[in-house]
Amino acid sequence: MTEPTIAQLAARIEVLESEADIRRAQARYMFLCDTPCPEFGVEDDATRIELILDLYTEDAVWEGVGEYYDNQFGRVEGKDALRAHFNRFWGEKTDPALLLNAHYLTSEQIYVDGDVAEGQWIHMQPWLFSDGRSLLRSSRLNNAFRRVGGKWLISRTRTENVFVAALPDNFAEAYPSASVLLKP
């Protein structure tokens, strides 16, 4: 067996660090999409949206694909279109109100190729509404990333529905009205 060179080891470390940065970017996106928003100091959805947009490239694409998400989410391109997309989600108050959703990621696969990467996950999230209704949603994520100025950013979010299932009314007995986890 040949001993790896310092350059080969450095390249392997670069890939591992890139994977970790991409993992953190994806997890931060999901974290910021949770309701109630668990980010300390974020008091309004406009601030939340700008923090989410900080994770994206200027030319990023966000799209729902497949027979269920095509019509529900469609496709937007560029930060202004992404901002409008997220404003439609959080800016328009719904009745019943969304009280809680939390994103769980699993089945991770990240492939780094220089300054670009692809990542796949399966994601699951419960939704609780003010009228007592509850849903469990799952989707597959096929996302792209690009290193810009030394930082890994999301260049494409692509989500495809796996299933949406109604849960029993008043499924959750206890849930927070606000997150206090990150308060100093």
C-alpha positions in Angstrom: 0.0 0.0 0.0 1.3 3.4 -1.0 1.4 6.1 1.7 -0.8 9.1 0.8 1.0 12.3 0.1 0.5 15.5 2.0 -1.3 16.9 -1.0 -3.7 13.9 -1.2 -4.4 14.2 2.5 -5.1 17.9 2.2 -7.5 17.2 -0.7 -9.3 14.6 1.4 -9.6 17.1 4.3 -10.9 19.7 2.0 -13.7 17.4 0.9 -14.6 16.5 4.5 -14.6 20.2 5.5 -16.8 21.0 2.4 -19.2 18.3 3.3 -19.5 19.6 6.9 -20.1 23.2 5.7 -22.8 22.0 3.2 -24.4 19.9 6.0 -24.5 23.0 8.3 -25.9 25.2 5.5 -28.7 22.7 4.8 -29.5 22.2 8.5 -29.5 25.9 9.1 -32.0 26.4 6.2 -34.3 23.8 7.8 -33.8 25.3 11.3 -34.8 28.8 10.1 -37.9 27.3 8.4 -39.1 25.8 11.7 -42.2 27.3 13.4 -41.9 28.9 15.8 -38.5 30.1 14.5 -35.9 28.9 17.0 -33.3 31.5 16.1 -32.7 33.8 19.0 -33.5 37.5 18.4 -35.6 36.8 15.2 -38.8 38.6 16.0 -40.4 38.8 12.6 -40.6 36.8 9.4 -38.8 39.5 7.3 -35.7 39.0 9.3 -36.1 35.2 9.1 -36.4 35.4 5.3 -33.2 37.5 5.0 -31.3 35.0 7.1 -32.5 32.2 4.8 -31.5 34.2 1.7 -28.0 34.6 3.2 -27.6 30.9 2.6 -28.3 31.1 -1.2 -26.4 32.2 -4.2 -27.6 35.3 -6.1 -28.8 33.0 -9.0 -30.3 30.3 -6.8 -33.3 28.2 -7.9 -36.0 26.9 -5.5 -38.4 24.4 -7.0 -41.1 21.9 -6.1 -41.1 19.1 -8.6 -43.2 16.0 -9.3 -47.0 15.6 -9.6 -47.8 17.0 -6.1 -45.3 19.8 -5.7 -45.2 21.2 -9.3 -48.5 22.9 -8.8 -48.0 23.7 -5.1 -44.6 25.3 -5.2 -43.5 25.8 -8.8 -40.1 27.2 -9.6 -38.4 30.5 -8.8 -35.0 31.8 -9.7 -32.8 34.5 -8.2 -32.9 36.0 -4.7 -35.7 38.5 -5.4 -37.9 35.7 -6.6 -36.9 33.6 -3.6 -37.8 36.5 -1.3 -41.2 36.8 -2.9 -41.7 33.0 -2.6 -40.8 33.0 1.2 -43.0 36.1 1.7 -46.0 34.2 0.3 -45.3 31.4 2.7 -44.7 33.5 5.9 -46.1 36.9 4.9 -49.7 35.8 4.2 -51.4 34.9 7.5 -53.4 31.7 7.2 -56.5 30.6 8.9 -56.0 28.2 10.7 -52.6 29.5 11.8 -49.5 27.3 11.6 -48.5 26.8 15.2 -45.6 24.4 14.8 -43.5 22.6 12.2 -40.1 21.1 12.7 -37.8 19.7 10.0 -36.0 16.4 10.4 -33.3 15.4 7.9 -32.1 11.8 7.2 -30.6 9.6 4.5 -27.9 12.2 3.7 -25.7 11.9 0.6 -23.2 14.7 -0.2 -21.0 14.7 -3.3 -18.3 17.4 -3.6 -16.6 18.2 -6.9 -14.3 21.2 -6.4 -16.4 24.3 -5.9 -19.7 22.6 -6.6 -21.6 19.9 -4.8 -24.9 18.0 -4.8 -26.7 16.7 -1.7 -29.7 14.5 -1.2 -31.8 14.1 1.9 -35.2 12.8 2.9 -37.0 15.2 5.2 -40.0 14.8 7.4 -42.0 17.4 9.2 -45.0 17.5 11.4 -47.4 20.5 11.0 -49.8 21.6 13.8 -52.5 24.1 13.1 -54.6 26.3 15.4 -57.8 24.4 14.6 -56.3 21.2 16.0 -55.5 19.6 12.6 -52.1 18.0 12.2 -50.2 16.7 9.2 -47.0 14.7 8.6 -45.2 15.7 5.4 -42.2 14.0 3.8 -40.2 15.0 0.8 -36.9 14.2 -1.0 -34.4 17.0 -1.4 -32.0 17.1 -4.3 -30.0 20.3 -3.7 -27.0 21.9 -5.3 -24.3 24.0 -3.6 -21.6 26.3 -4.8 -18.6 27.8 -3.0 -18.7 31.6 -3.4 -16.0 33.7 -1.8 -14.9 30.6 0.2 -18.3 30.0 1.6 -20.7 27.1 0.6 -24.1 28.4 -0.5 -27.2 26.7 -1.7 -27.6 27.2 -5.5 -30.6 25.0 -5.9 -33.3 23.6 -3.6 -35.4 20.9 -5.3 -38.1 19.2 -3.3 -40.3 16.3 -4.3 -43.2 15.1 -2.3 -43.0 11.6 -0.8 -46.3 11.8 1.1 -48.6 14.0 3.1 -50.6 12.2 5.8 -53.3 13.6 8.1 -52.6 12.9 11.8 -55.4 12.7 14.4 -56.8 16.0 15.5 -55.0 17.5 18.5 -52.3 14.9 17.9 -49.7 16.8 19.9 -50.4 17.5 23.6 -47.5 19.9 24.3 -45.6 22.2 22.0 -43.9 25.5 22.4 -45.4 28.8 21.5 -41.9 30.2 21.1 -38.5 28.7 21.2 -36.2 29.6 24.2 -33.5 27.1 23.4 -31.0 29.7 22.1 -31.6 32.5 24.5 -28.4 33.6 26.2 
